[in-house]
Amino acid sequence: MEENSTSATLSQNLSDVQRVRHEKLAELKAAGLNPFVEVRYDQQNHAAEIRDHFEEFEGKTVSLAGRLMSKRVKGKASFCDLADRSGNIQLYIRFDNVGEEAYTLFKKYDIGDIVGVSGEVFRTHAGEISVSVRQIRLLTKSLKPLPEKYHGLTNTDIRYRQRYVDLIMNQDVRETFVKRTMILRAIRRFLDDQGFLEVETPLLVANAGGASARPFVTHFNALDEDFKLRISLELYLKRLIVGGLEKVYEIGRVFRNEGLDTRHNPEFTLMELYQAYTDYRGMMDLTENLYRHVAQQVLGTTKIVYNNVEIDLEKPFARITMLDAVKQYAGVDFNEITTLEQARDLADKYHIQYEPRHKKGDILSLFFEEYAEQHLIQPTFVMDHPVEISPLTKRKPENPDYVERFELFINGWEMANAYSELNDPIDQAERFRMQEELLAQGDEEANTTDEDFLNALEIGMPPTGGIGFGIDRMCMLLTNSPAIRDVLLFPTMKPLD
C-alpha cells in the first residue's frame, strides 16, 4: 500500500516526459534489466583519441562509454552521438549487427542515457568518423531530459547552479575547466623545478591575518571557542621560512566575507609563495617568468587575447610606482602633499570618498583605484605602496612612508600582490598595534595581533620575498572568461528561496 501511494504521488509530480522515462525504467526492471545495478564497464577508448588518430584505429574494435546526445532511428539502422569527457563521436547501430533484442531496447533509449558500446571504427560516405556498434549496453537511465539540443543551456543562473548540466551541454565549458587544471599543473611544475616545496597550512584559524578582509567566523564546539576561516596563507608560510624551509608555496582555498561580482567570490583559490634571501624585485622576475611559462604550456603562446584585446606576456612587464601612476592618470602629484589635511582637501576636490580613519597613504591608494587601475591593460608592476595599507611589508630605507611592495595589473585587474617581507619584530608589533586601532575604529578588515607570529619573527626570519597570486583571475585571463563564476566549478550562489 505504501509503495503504491509513493508511486501515485511521484506520478502526479512528474512532467509527461519524465513520466514516460520512469515507465521505461519500470519496464526494464520488470524484465530484469535494471540499469542501476551496473557497477563497471571496460571503457578502453575515448572519442577524441579515435578522431585524432583515425588512421591507427580504422577497422579496429574500440570500447567506449558515455552519454547519448542525439538519436536518429531509421528502420533497422540508426545513428546517434555519444559524448564522453573528450567530446562527441557518431555511432552507427544496425539491427543485423547488434541483434533484435539489443536493437529493440536501443530504440527505447532516451537522450541523456549513459551507455557502453563496442564496435569497429570506420568513416561514413559523408566522411564522418564513426563506430559501427556490435554491442551496446544501458549503464544508467536518465530520468530527466537535457535542455533542447539546438538552444543548449544558456541561462547563466541555471548554468552556475547546475554545473553538471552545463558541462554536459557546453563543450567550451568543459574546455575551460580542463585548461584550469592545466594551469595549476603548469604552475606546480614551474615552482617545483625552481626548488620550491609545496605545503599545506590550516584553513581553520584562531587569528585570520595576512590580508585586509572580513573573515567568516564559526564556533568550534569541542573547545567552545570561535574560529575563523583563513583569509590568507601568509602568516603560516612565513613561519615555515623561519623554520628554514627557504622556498615554500601553497595553492589553496581562502574565504573572505565580501560581496559577489564578476571578479569576487567569497571562496576562491589563492597561491602564495615565499623565498628566503630575495626581495620584491626577485618576486617580479619570478612572476614574469611564471606567467610566460604557464601561457606557453597551456595556450602554446605568450600573446593572449582577452575580450578582443591582445595582451603580450613576452615583452618585459612595465614598472611604475603608485605615486607616478596617480600623477600620470589623475594629474595629481602626492609628493607635494605633506599633510593629511591637504590629502583630504584634494580628495574632496576630486570627489574621492574616504573615511575619517583614512590617512594620507589610504587616500593615495583611493586615487590610484579611481584613476589608474583601468588603464593598466598590458602587464604592469605597480610598486612602492604607502605604509598605511601595507602592514606586513618592509619600508623603503630611503623613504619610510612607503614600502617595498608591488601589485601586478593585467587587463585593469590586480593579478598578484608581493612584498619584501617585514622581518623586524619590533616594527611588526607596532604595525599590529596600528591595525588594532583601526579595528577599534570600526574597520572590520583590519588585522589583529598574532602573538605567535611575532614570536616567530623574534626567533629570526631571513630577508624574504613573498607573493600572492589570484588563481581564479589568472584562469579568467587565460581562458577568456568574462566572470569568476565561469572558472569556478561550483560558485557561491544566492539561495533560490
Contacts in CASP RR format, 6 or more apart in sequence:
PFRMAT RR
TARGET T0000
AUTHOR 0000-0000-0000
METHOD contacts of the structure
MODEL  1
MEENSTSATLSQNLSDVQRVRHEKLAELKAAGLNPFVEVRYDQQNHAAEI
RDHFEEFEGKTVSLAGRLMSKRVKGKASFCDLADRSGNIQLYIRFDNVGE
EAYTLFKKYDIGDIVGVSGEVFRTHAGEISVSVRQIRLLTKSLKPLPEKY
HGLTNTDIRYRQRYVDLIMNQDVRETFVKRTMILRAIRRFLDDQGFLEVE
TPLLVANAGGASARPFVTHFNALDEDFKLRISLELYLKRLIVGGLEKVYE
IGRVFRNEGLDTRHNPEFTLMELYQAYTDYRGMMDLTENLYRHVAQQVLG
TTKIVYNNVEIDLEKPFARITMLDAVKQYAGVDFNEITTLEQARDLADKY
HIQYEPRHKKGDILSLFFEEYAEQHLIQPTFVMDHPVEISPLTKRKPENP
DYVERFELFINGWEMANAYSELNDPIDQAERFRMQEELLAQGDEEANTTD
EDFLNALEIGMPPTGGIGFGIDRMCMLLTNSPAIRDVLLFPTMKPLD
10 22 0 8 1.000
11 19 0 8 1.000
11 22 0 8 1.000
14 22 0 8 1.000
17 145 0 8 1.000
18 143 0 8 1.000
18 144 0 8 1.000
18 145 0 8 1.000
21 110 0 8 1.000
21 141 0 8 1.000
21 142 0 8 1.000
21 143 0 8 1.000
21 144 0 8 1.000
21 145 0 8 1.000
22 143 0 8 1.000
24 108 0 8 1.000
24 110 0 8 1.000
24 141 0 8 1.000
25 35 0 8 1.000
25 141 0 8 1.000
25 143 0 8 1.000
28 34 0 8 1.000
28 35 0 8 1.000
28 138 0 8 1.000
28 141 0 8 1.000
33 105 0 8 1.000
33 138 0 8 1.000
35 138 0 8 1.000
35 139 0 8 1.000
35 140 0 8 1.000
35 141 0 8 1.000
36 140 0 8 1.000
36 141 0 8 1.000
38 137 0 8 1.000
38 138 0 8 1.000
38 139 0 8 1.000
38 140 0 8 1.000
41 65 0 8 1.000
41 116 0 8 1.000
41 137 0 8 1.000
41 139 0 8 1.000
42 63 0 8 1.000
43 63 0 8 1.000
43 64 0 8 1.000
43 65 0 8 1.000
43 84 0 8 1.000
43 116 0 8 1.000
44 62 0 8 1.000
44 63 0 8 1.000
45 57 0 8 1.000
45 62 0 8 1.000
45 63 0 8 1.000
45 64 0 8 1.000
46 64 0 8 1.000
46 84 0 8 1.000
46 85 0 8 1.000
46 86 0 8 1.000
46 87 0 8 1.000
47 64 0 8 1.000
47 82 0 8 1.000
47 83 0 8 1.000
47 84 0 8 1.000
47 86 0 8 1.000
47 87 0 8 1.000
47 88 0 8 1.000
47 89 0 8 1.000
48 86 0 8 1.000
48 87 0 8 1.000
49 57 0 8 1.000
49 86 0 8 1.000
50 57 0 8 1.000
50 62 0 8 1.000
50 89 0 8 1.000
50 121 0 8 1.000
50 129 0 8 1.000
50 131 0 8 1.000
51 89 0 8 1.000
51 129 0 8 1.000
54 121 0 8 1.000
54 123 0 8 1.000
54 129 0 8 1.000
57 121 0 8 1.000
58 121 0 8 1.000
58 122 0 8 1.000
58 123 0 8 1.000
59 120 0 8 1.000
59 121 0 8 1.000
59 122 0 8 1.000
60 120 0 8 1.000
60 121 0 8 1.000
61 118 0 8 1.000
61 119 0 8 1.000
61 120 0 8 1.000
61 134 0 8 1.000
62 118 0 8 1.000
62 119 0 8 1.000
62 120 0 8 1.000
62 121 0 8 1.000
62 131 0 8 1.000
63 116 0 8 1.000
63 117 0 8 1.000
63 118 0 8 1.000
63 119 0 8 1.000
64 82 0 8 1.000
64 84 0 8 1.000
64 89 0 8 1.000
64 116 0 8 1.000
64 117 0 8 1.000
64 118 0 8 1.000
64 131 0 8 1.000
65 84 0 8 1.000
65 114 0 8 1.000
65 115 0 8 1.000
65 116 0 8 1.000
65 117 0 8 1.000
65 139 0 8 1.000
66 82 0 8 1.000
66 83 0 8 1.000
66 84 0 8 1.000
66 114 0 8 1.000
66 115 0 8 1.000
66 116 0 8 1.000
66 139 0 8 1.000
67 82 0 8 1.000
67 83 0 8 1.000
67 84 0 8 1.000
67 112 0 8 1.000
67 113 0 8 1.000
67 114 0 8 1.000
67 115 0 8 1.000
67 142 0 8 1.000
67 168 0 8 1.000
68 80 0 8 1.000
68 81 0 8 1.000
68 82 0 8 1.000
68 83 0 8 1.000
68 109 0 8 1.000
68 110 0 8 1.000
68 111 0 8 1.000
68 112 0 8 1.000
68 113 0 8 1.000
68 114 0 8 1.000
68 115 0 8 1.000
69 80 0 8 1.000
69 81 0 8 1.000
69 82 0 8 1.000
69 83 0 8 1.000
69 88 0 8 1.000
69 111 0 8 1.000
69 112 0 8 1.000
69 146 0 8 1.000
69 149 0 8 1.000
70 80 0 8 1.000
70 81 0 8 1.000
70 111 0 8 1.000
70 149 0 8 1.000
71 78 0 8 1.000
71 79 0 8 1.000
71 80 0 8 1.000
71 109 0 8 1.000
71 111 0 8 1.000
72 78 0 8 1.000
72 79 0 8 1.000
72 80 0 8 1.000
73 107 0 8 1.000
75 95 0 8 1.000
76 94 0 8 1.000
76 95 0 8 1.000
76 96 0 8 1.000
76 103 0 8 1.000
77 92 0 8 1.000
77 93 0 8 1.000
77 94 0 8 1.000
77 95 0 8 1.000
78 92 0 8 1.000
78 93 0 8 1.000
78 94 0 8 1.000
78 106 0 8 1.000
78 107 0 8 1.000
79 90 0 8 1.000
79 91 0 8 1.000
79 92 0 8 1.000
79 93 0 8 1.000
79 130 0 8 1.000
80 90 0 8 1.000
80 91 0 8 1.000
80 93 0 8 1.000
81 88 0 8 1.000
81 89 0 8 1.000
81 90 0 8 1.000
81 91 0 8 1.000
82 88 0 8 1.000
82 89 0 8 1.000
82 90 0 8 1.000
82 91 0 8 1.000
82 115 0 8 1.000
82 117 0 8 1.000
82 131 0 8 1.000
83 168 0 8 1.000
85 174 0 8 1.000
87 171 0 8 1.000
87 174 0 8 1.000
89 129 0 8 1.000
89 130 0 8 1.000
89 131 0 8 1.000
90 124 0 8 1.000
90 128 0 8 1.000
90 129 0 8 1.000
90 130 0 8 1.000
90 131 0 8 1.000
91 117 0 8 1.000
91 130 0 8 1.000
91 131 0 8 1.000
91 133 0 8 1.000
92 122 0 8 1.000
92 124 0 8 1.000
92 130 0 8 1.000
92 131 0 8 1.000
92 132 0 8 1.000
92 133 0 8 1.000
93 103 0 8 1.000
93 106 0 8 1.000
93 133 0 8 1.000
93 136 0 8 1.000
94 103 0 8 1.000
94 132 0 8 1.000
94 133 0 8 1.000
95 103 0 8 1.000
97 132 0 8 1.000
97 133 0 8 1.000
97 134 0 8 1.000
98 106 0 8 1.000
98 133 0 8 1.000
98 134 0 8 1.000
98 135 0 8 1.000
98 136 0 8 1.000
102 135 0 8 1.000
102 136 0 8 1.000
105 138 0 8 1.000
106 136 0 8 1.000
109 115 0 8 1.000
109 138 0 8 1.000
110 141 0 8 1.000
110 142 0 8 1.000
110 145 0 8 1.000
111 142 0 8 1.000
111 145 0 8 1.000
111 146 0 8 1.000
111 149 0 8 1.000
112 142 0 8 1.000
112 145 0 8 1.000
112 146 0 8 1.000
112 168 0 8 1.000
113 138 0 8 1.000
113 140 0 8 1.000
113 141 0 8 1.000
113 142 0 8 1.000
114 138 0 8 1.000
114 139 0 8 1.000
114 140 0 8 1.000
114 142 0 8 1.000
115 136 0 8 1.000
115 137 0 8 1.000
115 138 0 8 1.000
115 139 0 8 1.000
116 136 0 8 1.000
116 137 0 8 1.000
116 139 0 8 1.000
117 131 0 8 1.000
117 133 0 8 1.000
117 135 0 8 1.000
117 136 0 8 1.000
117 137 0 8 1.000
118 133 0 8 1.000
118 134 0 8 1.000
118 135 0 8 1.000
119 131 0 8 1.000
119 132 0 8 1.000
119 133 0 8 1.000
119 134 0 8 1.000
119 135 0 8 1.000
120 131 0 8 1.000
120 132 0 8 1.000
120 134 0 8 1.000
121 129 0 8 1.000
121 130 0 8 1.000
121 131 0 8 1.000
121 132 0 8 1.000
122 129 0 8 1.000
122 130 0 8 1.000
122 131 0 8 1.000
122 132 0 8 1.000
123 129 0 8 1.000
123 130 0 8 1.000
124 130 0 8 1.000
146 165 0 8 1.000
146 168 0 8 1.000
146 169 0 8 1.000
147 153 0 8 1.000
147 165 0 8 1.000
147 169 0 8 1.000
152 169 0 8 1.000
152 170 0 8 1.000
153 159 0 8 1.000
153 162 0 8 1.000
153 165 0 8 1.000
153 166 0 8 1.000
153 169 0 8 1.000
153 170 0 8 1.000
156 485 0 8 1.000
157 493 0 8 1.000
158 165 0 8 1.000
158 166 0 8 1.000
159 165 0 8 1.000
159 166 0 8 1.000
159 170 0 8 1.000
159 173 0 8 1.000
160 166 0 8 1.000
160 485 0 8 1.000
160 491 0 8 1.000
160 493 0 8 1.000
161 493 0 8 1.000
161 496 0 8 1.000
163 489 0 8 1.000
163 490 0 8 1.000
166 173 0 8 1.000
167 173 0 8 1.000
167 174 0 8 1.000
167 177 0 8 1.000
173 486 0 8 1.000
175 479 0 8 1.000
176 475 0 8 1.000
176 479 0 8 1.000
176 481 0 8 1.000
176 486 0 8 1.000
176 487 0 8 1.000
177 487 0 8 1.000
177 489 0 8 1.000
179 298 0 8 1.000
179 475 0 8 1.000
179 478 0 8 1.000
179 479 0 8 1.000
180 475 0 8 1.000
180 479 0 8 1.000
180 487 0 8 1.000
182 297 0 8 1.000
182 298 0 8 1.000
183 294 0 8 1.000
183 298 0 8 1.000
183 471 0 8 1.000
183 474 0 8 1.000
183 475 0 8 1.000
183 478 0 8 1.000
184 251 0 8 1.000
184 471 0 8 1.000
186 293 0 8 1.000
186 294 0 8 1.000
186 297 0 8 1.000
186 298 0 8 1.000
187 251 0 8 1.000
187 271 0 8 1.000
187 290 0 8 1.000
187 294 0 8 1.000
187 471 0 8 1.000
188 198 0 8 1.000
188 251 0 8 1.000
189 297 0 8 1.000
190 289 0 8 1.000
190 290 0 8 1.000
190 293 0 8 1.000
190 294 0 8 1.000
191 198 0 8 1.000
191 249 0 8 1.000
191 273 0 8 1.000
191 290 0 8 1.000
192 198 0 8 1.000
194 247 0 8 1.000
194 286 0 8 1.000
195 247 0 8 1.000
196 247 0 8 1.000
196 248 0 8 1.000
196 249 0 8 1.000
196 273 0 8 1.000
196 275 0 8 1.000
197 245 0 8 1.000
197 247 0 8 1.000
197 248 0 8 1.000
197 249 0 8 1.000
198 248 0 8 1.000
198 249 0 8 1.000
198 250 0 8 1.000
198 251 0 8 1.000
199 237 0 8 1.000
199 240 0 8 1.000
199 245 0 8 1.000
199 248 0 8 1.000
199 249 0 8 1.000
199 250 0 8 1.000
200 250 0 8 1.000
201 230 0 8 1.000
201 233 0 8 1.000
201 236 0 8 1.000
201 237 0 8 1.000
201 250 0 8 1.000
202 230 0 8 1.000
202 236 0 8 1.000
203 229 0 8 1.000
203 230 0 8 1.000
203 253 0 8 1.000
203 255 0 8 1.000
204 218 0 8 1.000
204 220 0 8 1.000
204 227 0 8 1.000
204 228 0 8 1.000
204 229 0 8 1.000
204 230 0 8 1.000
205 227 0 8 1.000
205 228 0 8 1.000
205 229 0 8 1.000
205 230 0 8 1.000
206 225 0 8 1.000
206 227 0 8 1.000
206 228 0 8 1.000
207 228 0 8 1.000
207 235 0 8 1.000
207 448 0 8 1.000
207 449 0 8 1.000
207 450 0 8 1.000
208 215 0 8 1.000
208 228 0 8 1.000
208 229 0 8 1.000
208 230 0 8 1.000
208 231 0 8 1.000
208 232 0 8 1.000
209 230 0 8 1.000
209 231 0 8 1.000
209 232 0 8 1.000
209 234 0 8 1.000
209 235 0 8 1.000
209 447 0 8 1.000
209 448 0 8 1.000
209 450 0 8 1.000
210 231 0 8 1.000
210 232 0 8 1.000
210 234 0 8 1.000
210 235 0 8 1.000
210 392 0 8 1.000
210 447 0 8 1.000
211 231 0 8 1.000
211 232 0 8 1.000
211 234 0 8 1.000
211 254 0 8 1.000
211 256 0 8 1.000
212 389 0 8 1.000
212 445 0 8 1.000
212 446 0 8 1.000
212 447 0 8 1.000
213 231 0 8 1.000
213 232 0 8 1.000
213 256 0 8 1.000
213 257 0 8 1.000
213 258 0 8 1.000
213 445 0 8 1.000
214 256 0 8 1.000
214 257 0 8 1.000
214 258 0 8 1.000
214 444 0 8 1.000
214 445 0 8 1.000
215 228 0 8 1.000
215 229 0 8 1.000
215 230 0 8 1.000
215 231 0 8 1.000
215 255 0 8 1.000
215 256 0 8 1.000
215 257 0 8 1.000
216 228 0 8 1.000
216 229 0 8 1.000
216 255 0 8 1.000
216 257 0 8 1.000
216 266 0 8 1.000
217 226 0 8 1.000
217 227 0 8 1.000
217 228 0 8 1.000
218 226 0 8 1.000
218 227 0 8 1.000
218 228 0 8 1.000
218 229 0 8 1.000
219 225 0 8 1.000
219 226 0 8 1.000
219 227 0 8 1.000
220 226 0 8 1.000
220 227 0 8 1.000
229 254 0 8 1.000
229 255 0 8 1.000
230 254 0 8 1.000
230 255 0 8 1.000
231 254 0 8 1.000
231 255 0 8 1.000
231 256 0 8 1.000
232 254 0 8 1.000
232 270 0 8 1.000
232 272 0 8 1.000
233 250 0 8 1.000
233 252 0 8 1.000
233 254 0 8 1.000
233 270 0 8 1.000
233 272 0 8 1.000
233 468 0 8 1.000
234 272 0 8 1.000
234 392 0 8 1.000
235 450 0 8 1.000
235 453 0 8 1.000
237 248 0 8 1.000
237 249 0 8 1.000
237 250 0 8 1.000
237 272 0 8 1.000
237 273 0 8 1.000
237 274 0 8 1.000
238 274 0 8 1.000
238 421 0 8 1.000
238 453 0 8 1.000
238 456 0 8 1.000
238 461 0 8 1.000
238 464 0 8 1.000
239 452 0 8 1.000
239 453 0 8 1.000
239 456 0 8 1.000
240 248 0 8 1.000
240 274 0 8 1.000
241 248 0 8 1.000
241 274 0 8 1.000
241 276 0 8 1.000
241 421 0 8 1.000
241 461 0 8 1.000
241 462 0 8 1.000
241 464 0 8 1.000
242 456 0 8 1.000
242 457 0 8 1.000
242 459 0 8 1.000
242 460 0 8 1.000
242 461 0 8 1.000
244 276 0 8 1.000
246 275 0 8 1.000
246 276 0 8 1.000
246 277 0 8 1.000
246 462 0 8 1.000
247 273 0 8 1.000
247 274 0 8 1.000
247 275 0 8 1.000
247 276 0 8 1.000
248 273 0 8 1.000
248 274 0 8 1.000
249 271 0 8 1.000
249 272 0 8 1.000
249 273 0 8 1.000
249 274 0 8 1.000
250 271 0 8 1.000
250 272 0 8 1.000
250 273 0 8 1.000
251 269 0 8 1.000
251 270 0 8 1.000
251 271 0 8 1.000
251 471 0 8 1.000
252 269 0 8 1.000
252 270 0 8 1.000
252 271 0 8 1.000
253 267 0 8 1.000
253 268 0 8 1.000
253 269 0 8 1.000
253 270 0 8 1.000
254 267 0 8 1.000
254 268 0 8 1.000
254 269 0 8 1.000
254 270 0 8 1.000
255 266 0 8 1.000
255 267 0 8 1.000
256 266 0 8 1.000
256 268 0 8 1.000
257 266 0 8 1.000
258 264 0 8 1.000
258 266 0 8 1.000
259 266 0 8 1.000
260 266 0 8 1.000
260 492 0 8 1.000
260 494 0 8 1.000
262 482 0 8 1.000
262 483 0 8 1.000
262 484 0 8 1.000
262 485 0 8 1.000
263 413 0 8 1.000
263 473 0 8 1.000
263 476 0 8 1.000
263 483 0 8 1.000
263 484 0 8 1.000
264 484 0 8 1.000
265 472 0 8 1.000
265 484 0 8 1.000
265 485 0 8 1.000
265 488 0 8 1.000
265 491 0 8 1.000
265 492 0 8 1.000
266 492 0 8 1.000
267 492 0 8 1.000
268 470 0 8 1.000
268 471 0 8 1.000
268 472 0 8 1.000
268 484 0 8 1.000
268 488 0 8 1.000
269 470 0 8 1.000
269 471 0 8 1.000
269 472 0 8 1.000
270 468 0 8 1.000
270 469 0 8 1.000
270 470 0 8 1.000
270 471 0 8 1.000
271 468 0 8 1.000
271 469 0 8 1.000
271 470 0 8 1.000
271 471 0 8 1.000
272 466 0 8 1.000
272 467 0 8 1.000
272 468 0 8 1.000
272 469 0 8 1.000
273 286 0 8 1.000
273 466 0 8 1.000
273 467 0 8 1.000
273 468 0 8 1.000
274 421 0 8 1.000
274 464 0 8 1.000
274 465 0 8 1.000
274 466 0 8 1.000
275 282 0 8 1.000
275 283 0 8 1.000
275 286 0 8 1.000
275 464 0 8 1.000
275 465 0 8 1.000
275 466 0 8 1.000
276 462 0 8 1.000
276 463 0 8 1.000
276 464 0 8 1.000
276 465 0 8 1.000
277 462 0 8 1.000
277 463 0 8 1.000
277 464 0 8 1.000
278 463 0 8 1.000
278 464 0 8 1.000
278 465 0 8 1.000
279 394 0 8 1.000
279 404 0 8 1.000
279 420 0 8 1.000
279 463 0 8 1.000
279 465 0 8 1.000
280 383 0 8 1.000
280 404 0 8 1.000
280 405 0 8 1.000
280 406 0 8 1.000
280 418 0 8 1.000
280 419 0 8 1.000
280 420 0 8 1.000
280 465 0 8 1.000
280 466 0 8 1.000
282 465 0 8 1.000
283 406 0 8 1.000
283 418 0 8 1.000
283 419 0 8 1.000
283 465 0 8 1.000
283 466 0 8 1.000
283 467 0 8 1.000
284 317 0 8 1.000
284 319 0 8 1.000
284 381 0 8 1.000
284 406 0 8 1.000
284 418 0 8 1.000
286 467 0 8 1.000
287 317 0 8 1.000
287 381 0 8 1.000
287 408 0 8 1.000
287 416 0 8 1.000
287 418 0 8 1.000
287 467 0 8 1.000
287 469 0 8 1.000
288 316 0 8 1.000
288 317 0 8 1.000
288 379 0 8 1.000
291 313 0 8 1.000
291 379 0 8 1.000
291 474 0 8 1.000
292 302 0 8 1.000
292 313 0 8 1.000
292 314 0 8 1.000
294 474 0 8 1.000
294 478 0 8 1.000
295 301 0 8 1.000
295 302 0 8 1.000
295 304 0 8 1.000
295 313 0 8 1.000
295 478 0 8 1.000
296 302 0 8 1.000
298 478 0 8 1.000
299 478 0 8 1.000
302 312 0 8 1.000
302 313 0 8 1.000
302 314 0 8 1.000
303 310 0 8 1.000
303 311 0 8 1.000
303 312 0 8 1.000
303 313 0 8 1.000
303 314 0 8 1.000
304 310 0 8 1.000
304 311 0 8 1.000
304 313 0 8 1.000
304 477 0 8 1.000
304 478 0 8 1.000
304 480 0 8 1.000
305 311 0 8 1.000
305 480 0 8 1.000
306 411 0 8 1.000
306 477 0 8 1.000
306 480 0 8 1.000
307 411 0 8 1.000
307 480 0 8 1.000
307 482 0 8 1.000
309 377 0 8 1.000
309 411 0 8 1.000
311 377 0 8 1.000
311 378 0 8 1.000
311 379 0 8 1.000
311 410 0 8 1.000
311 411 0 8 1.000
311 477 0 8 1.000
312 378 0 8 1.000
312 379 0 8 1.000
313 379 0 8 1.000
315 378 0 8 1.000
317 379 0 8 1.000
317 380 0 8 1.000
317 381 0 8 1.000
317 408 0 8 1.000
318 378 0 8 1.000
318 379 0 8 1.000
318 380 0 8 1.000
318 381 0 8 1.000
319 380 0 8 1.000
319 381 0 8 1.000
319 383 0 8 1.000
319 406 0 8 1.000
320 328 0 8 1.000
320 380 0 8 1.000
320 381 0 8 1.000
320 382 0 8 1.000
320 383 0 8 1.000
321 382 0 8 1.000
321 383 0 8 1.000
321 384 0 8 1.000
322 364 0 8 1.000
322 365 0 8 1.000
322 368 0 8 1.000
322 382 0 8 1.000
322 383 0 8 1.000
322 384 0 8 1.000
322 385 0 8 1.000
322 386 0 8 1.000
323 333 0 8 1.000
323 334 0 8 1.000
323 335 0 8 1.000
323 364 0 8 1.000
323 384 0 8 1.000
323 402 0 8 1.000
325 368 0 8 1.000
325 372 0 8 1.000
325 376 0 8 1.000
325 382 0 8 1.000
326 332 0 8 1.000
326 334 0 8 1.000
326 364 0 8 1.000
326 367 0 8 1.000
326 368 0 8 1.000
326 371 0 8 1.000
326 372 0 8 1.000
327 333 0 8 1.000
327 334 0 8 1.000
328 372 0 8 1.000
329 371 0 8 1.000
329 372 0 8 1.000
329 375 0 8 1.000
330 350 0 8 1.000
330 367 0 8 1.000
330 370 0 8 1.000
330 371 0 8 1.000
330 372 0 8 1.000
332 346 0 8 1.000
332 350 0 8 1.000
332 367 0 8 1.000
334 343 0 8 1.000
334 360 0 8 1.000
334 364 0 8 1.000
334 367 0 8 1.000
337 343 0 8 1.000
337 346 0 8 1.000
337 360 0 8 1.000
339 360 0 8 1.000
340 359 0 8 1.000
340 360 0 8 1.000
343 359 0 8 1.000
343 360 0 8 1.000
343 361 0 8 1.000
343 363 0 8 1.000
343 364 0 8 1.000
344 354 0 8 1.000
344 363 0 8 1.000
346 352 0 8 1.000
346 363 0 8 1.000
347 353 0 8 1.000
347 354 0 8 1.000
347 363 0 8 1.000
347 366 0 8 1.000
347 367 0 8 1.000
350 367 0 8 1.000
350 370 0 8 1.000
352 363 0 8 1.000
352 366 0 8 1.000
352 367 0 8 1.000
352 370 0 8 1.000
353 366 0 8 1.000
354 362 0 8 1.000
354 363 0 8 1.000
354 366 0 8 1.000
356 441 0 8 1.000
357 438 0 8 1.000
357 441 0 8 1.000
357 442 0 8 1.000
357 443 0 8 1.000
358 366 0 8 1.000
359 386 0 8 1.000
359 388 0 8 1.000
360 386 0 8 1.000
360 388 0 8 1.000
361 386 0 8 1.000
361 387 0 8 1.000
361 388 0 8 1.000
361 389 0 8 1.000
361 401 0 8 1.000
362 386 0 8 1.000
362 388 0 8 1.000
362 389 0 8 1.000
364 386 0 8 1.000
365 385 0 8 1.000
365 386 0 8 1.000
365 389 0 8 1.000
368 382 0 8 1.000
372 382 0 8 1.000
373 409 0 8 1.000
373 412 0 8 1.000
373 414 0 8 1.000
374 412 0 8 1.000
375 412 0 8 1.000
376 382 0 8 1.000
376 409 0 8 1.000
376 410 0 8 1.000
376 412 0 8 1.000
377 410 0 8 1.000
377 411 0 8 1.000
377 412 0 8 1.000
378 410 0 8 1.000
379 408 0 8 1.000
379 409 0 8 1.000
379 410 0 8 1.000
380 408 0 8 1.000
380 409 0 8 1.000
380 410 0 8 1.000
381 406 0 8 1.000
381 407 0 8 1.000
381 408 0 8 1.000
381 409 0 8 1.000
382 406 0 8 1.000
382 407 0 8 1.000
382 408 0 8 1.000
382 409 0 8 1.000
383 405 0 8 1.000
383 406 0 8 1.000
384 396 0 8 1.000
384 399 0 8 1.000
384 402 0 8 1.000
384 403 0 8 1.000
384 404 0 8 1.000
384 405 0 8 1.000
384 406 0 8 1.000
385 393 0 8 1.000
385 402 0 8 1.000
385 403 0 8 1.000
385 405 0 8 1.000
385 406 0 8 1.000
385 407 0 8 1.000
386 401 0 8 1.000
386 402 0 8 1.000
386 403 0 8 1.000
387 393 0 8 1.000
387 395 0 8 1.000
387 400 0 8 1.000
387 401 0 8 1.000
387 402 0 8 1.000
387 403 0 8 1.000
390 403 0 8 1.000
390 405 0 8 1.000
390 419 0 8 1.000
391 431 0 8 1.000
391 432 0 8 1.000
391 434 0 8 1.000
391 435 0 8 1.000
391 447 0 8 1.000
392 419 0 8 1.000
392 421 0 8 1.000
392 422 0 8 1.000
392 428 0 8 1.000
392 431 0 8 1.000
393 403 0 8 1.000
393 404 0 8 1.000
393 405 0 8 1.000
393 419 0 8 1.000
393 420 0 8 1.000
393 421 0 8 1.000
393 422 0 8 1.000
394 403 0 8 1.000
394 404 0 8 1.000
394 419 0 8 1.000
394 420 0 8 1.000
394 421 0 8 1.000
394 422 0 8 1.000
394 423 0 8 1.000
394 424 0 8 1.000
395 401 0 8 1.000
395 402 0 8 1.000
395 403 0 8 1.000
395 404 0 8 1.000
395 427 0 8 1.000
396 402 0 8 1.000
396 403 0 8 1.000
396 404 0 8 1.000
403 419 0 8 1.000
403 420 0 8 1.000
404 419 0 8 1.000
404 420 0 8 1.000
405 417 0 8 1.000
405 418 0 8 1.000
405 419 0 8 1.000
405 420 0 8 1.000
406 417 0 8 1.000
406 418 0 8 1.000
407 414 0 8 1.000
407 415 0 8 1.000
407 416 0 8 1.000
407 417 0 8 1.000
407 418 0 8 1.000
408 414 0 8 1.000
408 415 0 8 1.000
408 416 0 8 1.000
408 417 0 8 1.000
408 418 0 8 1.000
409 415 0 8 1.000
410 477 0 8 1.000
411 477 0 8 1.000
413 473 0 8 1.000
413 477 0 8 1.000
414 473 0 8 1.000
415 469 0 8 1.000
415 470 0 8 1.000
415 473 0 8 1.000
415 474 0 8 1.000
415 477 0 8 1.000
416 467 0 8 1.000
416 468 0 8 1.000
416 469 0 8 1.000
416 470 0 8 1.000
417 467 0 8 1.000
417 468 0 8 1.000
418 465 0 8 1.000
418 466 0 8 1.000
418 467 0 8 1.000
418 468 0 8 1.000
419 465 0 8 1.000
419 466 0 8 1.000
419 467 0 8 1.000
420 463 0 8 1.000
420 464 0 8 1.000
420 465 0 8 1.000
421 461 0 8 1.000
421 463 0 8 1.000
421 464 0 8 1.000
421 465 0 8 1.000
421 466 0 8 1.000
422 428 0 8 1.000
422 431 0 8 1.000
423 457 0 8 1.000
423 460 0 8 1.000
423 461 0 8 1.000
423 462 0 8 1.000
423 463 0 8 1.000
423 464 0 8 1.000
424 457 0 8 1.000
425 454 0 8 1.000
425 457 0 8 1.000
425 458 0 8 1.000
425 460 0 8 1.000
428 453 0 8 1.000
428 454 0 8 1.000
428 457 0 8 1.000
429 449 0 8 1.000
429 454 0 8 1.000
432 447 0 8 1.000
432 448 0 8 1.000
432 449 0 8 1.000
432 450 0 8 1.000
432 454 0 8 1.000
433 449 0 8 1.000
435 446 0 8 1.000
435 447 0 8 1.000
435 448 0 8 1.000
435 449 0 8 1.000
436 446 0 8 1.000
436 448 0 8 1.000
436 449 0 8 1.000
438 446 0 8 1.000
439 446 0 8 1.000
439 447 0 8 1.000
439 448 0 8 1.000
472 484 0 8 1.000
472 487 0 8 1.000
472 488 0 8 1.000
473 484 0 8 1.000
475 481 0 8 1.000
475 487 0 8 1.000
476 482 0 8 1.000
476 483 0 8 1.000
476 484 0 8 1.000
476 486 0 8 1.000
476 487 0 8 1.000
479 486 0 8 1.000
479 487 0 8 1.000
481 487 0 8 1.000
484 491 0 8 1.000
485 491 0 8 1.000
END
